[in-house]
Amino acid sequence: MTTETETEPNDLRNLIEGARVVLWDFDGPVCRLFAGHSAERVARDLVEWLEGQGLHGLLAESERESLDPQELLRAVDARHAGSDLVTEFEQRLTREEKKAAISAWPTQYADPLVRTWTAVGARLAITTNNSPCAVREYLTSRELLQCFAPHIYGRTQNLQHLKPHPHCINRALTALGAAPSTALMIGDAPSDLQAARAAGVSFLGYARNERKSKLLRDAGAQVIVSSLQPVLEAVREAGRA
């Protein structure tokens, strides 16, 4: 084990060499979406908005204290699926994600990795629980949109299709005309791993800290990197072969 990877180099190379299609989770592997626009503040503002609607009792105490806007969205949808309340809550979250995209931090080595994988002939797609509008905002700002477009599959009005449901992965595979065996997903959460497994797609875990690494290991991820640098090197080597 090194600081770069938690798996054997051959395991990583095997994943890279077998991938004709690469499906990227967005917040984590591509960028830190809320690096400059606090997710904690967004979560607090959403809770306050609910309370302003007279819905203080809608969330459990642990949910009100959540620092994850996505978890709040799931909680509201679990109680009022398909309602106008859920629609407005999701729209508010989308607006916050679009604001966050302006100040998001690129994940180190992600930009050159995206461009290199595209240059060697892989087809790329985004498969995320974030708003596709926010994804496009960010990719456009980094001049990466052409590497993915039109294959950006994010949150839809049907929140039951959020990962770990494989819906966004299956949409990407269908649109690309790709068999699951030719695809690789890069994700940083157990829900990404679960969705990839359900779709029959290989998985590469990205964990920027030990907490995320442990979550992925405990979920059963076999190949985890703490930096995208060894992935970039492996793609370059495969492209020269």
Long-range contacts (C-beta under 8 A, 24 or more apart in sequence): 3-226, 3-227, 4-225, 4-226, 4-227, 4-229, 4-230, 5-224, 5-225, 5-226, 5-227, 5-230, 6-207, 6-213, 6-217, 6-223, 6-224, 6-225, 6-226, 7-222, 7-223, 7-224, 7-225, 9-230, 9-234, 11-222, 11-223, 12-204, 12-223, 12-225, 12-230, 12-231, 12-234, 13-234, 13-237, 13-238, 15-184, 15-202, 15-204, 15-223, 16-184, 16-231, 16-234, 16-235, 16-238, 17-238, 18-181, 18-182, 18-184, 18-202, 19-122, 19-182, 19-183, 19-184, 19-202, 20-121, 20-122, 20-123, 20-178, 20-182, 20-183, 21-122, 21-123, 21-124, 21-125, 21-172, 21-173, 21-176, 21-178, 21-182, 21-183, 21-184, 22-117, 22-122, 22-123, 22-124, 22-125, 22-183, 22-184, 22-185, 22-186, 23-124, 23-125, 23-126, 23-127, 23-169, 23-172, 23-183, 23-184, 23-185, 23-186, 23-196, 23-201, 24-114, 24-124, 24-125, 24-126, 24-127, 24-128, 24-148, 24-185, 24-186, 25-126, 25-127, 25-128, 25-185, 25-186, 25-187, 25-188, 25-189, 25-192, 26-126, 26-128, 26-130, 26-135, 26-138, 26-154, 27-128, 27-130, 28-107, 28-187, 28-188, 28-189, 28-206, 28-208, 28-212, 29-107, 29-110, 29-186, 29-187, 29-188, 29-206, 29-228, 30-106, 30-107, 30-110, 30-114, 30-126, 30-138, 30-139, 31-104, 31-105, 31-106, 31-107, 31-110, 31-138, 32-104, 32-105, 32-107, 33-97, 33-100, 33-101, 33-104, 33-130, 33-134, 33-138, 34-100, 34-104, 35-103, 35-104, 35-105, 36-100, 36-102, 36-103, 36-104, 36-105, 37-96, 37-99, 37-100, 37-102, 37-103, 37-104, 39-67, 39-68, 39-69, 39-100, 40-67, 42-69, 42-93, 42-96, 42-100, 43-67, 43-68, 43-69, 43-72, 45-96, 46-72, 46-89, 46-92, 46-93, 46-96, 47-72, 49-89, 49-92, 50-76, 50-89, 53-85, 55-85, 69-93, 69-96, 70-129, 70-162, 73-159, 74-159, 74-162, 77-159, 77-160, 81-159, 81-160, 86-159, 87-157, 90-155, 90-157, 90-159, 93-131, 94-131, 94-133, 94-134, 94-155, 97-130, 97-131, 97-133, 97-134, 98-131, 98-133, 98-134, 98-137, 100-134, 101-134, 101-135, 101-137, 101-138, 101-141, 102-137, 102-141, 104-138, 106-142, 107-206, 107-208, 107-228, 108-227, 108-228, 108-229, 109-227, 109-228, 109-229, 109-231, 109-232, 110-228, 111-142, 111-144, 112-232, 113-228, 113-231, 113-232, 113-235, 114-144, 114-147, 114-148, 115-144, 115-147, 116-232, 116-235, 116-236, 116-239, 117-235, 118-147, 119-239, 120-235, 120-238, 120-239, 123-151, 123-176, 123-178, 124-148, 124-151, 125-151, 125-152, 125-153, 125-172, 125-175, 125-176, 126-151, 126-152, 126-153, 126-154, 127-153, 127-163, 127-168, 127-169, 127-171, 127-172, 127-185, 127-195, 128-153, 128-154, 128-155, 128-168, 129-154, 129-155, 129-162, 129-163, 129-168, 129-191, 130-154, 130-155, 131-155, 150-175, 151-175, 151-176, 162-191, 163-189, 163-191, 163-192, 163-194, 163-195, 164-190, 164-191, 164-192, 164-194, 164-195, 164-198, 165-195, 165-198, 166-195, 166-196, 166-198, 166-199, 168-195, 169-195, 169-196, 169-198, 169-199, 169-201, 170-199, 173-199, 173-201, 186-231, 188-212, 188-216, 189-215, 189-216, 190-215, 190-216, 190-218, 190-219, 193-219, 193-220, 193-221, 194-219, 204-231
